[in-house]
């Protein structure tokens, strides 16, 4: 996937999960095809909420929550340089996705 990112728009981010450091690039939302972003969010919701009992939320509600948090700047789409994968990372102290 190519996003045509301008070097000035890229920021580096380190995230520590399960004692394993990730180093990645924050990908601006406007650089991701909307259909691709939707698929990424669907995969994230399926993975992250698979074991939680969120009986009050539909799959679509969960997707909308993640979209809103991305738009509000409470989470970022990050491309991990080591694994060459994308993930959605909630920003510390802002909210949990």
RASULDA-V371335 format. One record per residue. PHI is phi in degrees with one decimal (999 if undefined). OMEGA is omega in whole degrees, 0 to 359 (* if undefined). Layout:
BEGIN
phi-><PHI;PHI>
omega-><OMEGA;OMEGA>
END
This chain:
BEGIN
phi-><999;-117.4;-112.1;59.7;-75.8;-82.5;-55.9;-70.6;-94.6;-99.1;-122.8;-92.6;-140.7;-110.3;-129.7;-111.3;-130.7;52.4;59.3;-119.3;-80.6;-111.9;-122.7;-148.1;-111.8;-75.0;-101.4;-60.0;-57.0;-71.3;-98.0;-111.3;-54.2;-54.7;-67.2;-65.2;-59.9;-58.8;-63.8;-63.3;-67.6;-59.0;-64.9;-61.5;-62.3;-61.1;-73.4;-76.7;-108.3;-65.7;-104.7;-88.9;-93.8;-111.0;-57.8;-81.1;-119.6;-83.0;-56.4;-65.4;-59.8;-63.8;-61.7;-62.7;-61.8;-66.9;-57.2;-64.6;-66.5;-66.2;-65.9;-79.4;79.6;-91.0;-152.7;-130.5;-88.9;-124.7;-96.4;-79.8;-68.2;-76.6;-93.7;56.9;-128.7;-100.4;-149.3;-106.6;-116.4;-69.1;-83.1;-57.5;76.4;-93.5;170.0;-102.7;-77.0>
omega-><176;183;180;183;174;183;180;184;185;174;179;180;174;178;180;178;179;179;178;182;173;173;185;180;175;181;179;183;182;178;181;176;183;179;178;179;180;179;179;180;178;179;179;181;179;182;187;184;184;184;180;178;179;185;182;183;174;176;181;177;181;179;180;177;180;178;181;179;176;180;181;181;179;178;179;168;184;173;180;183;182;183;183;178;177;174;174;186;174;179;182;176;182;181;177;178;*>
END
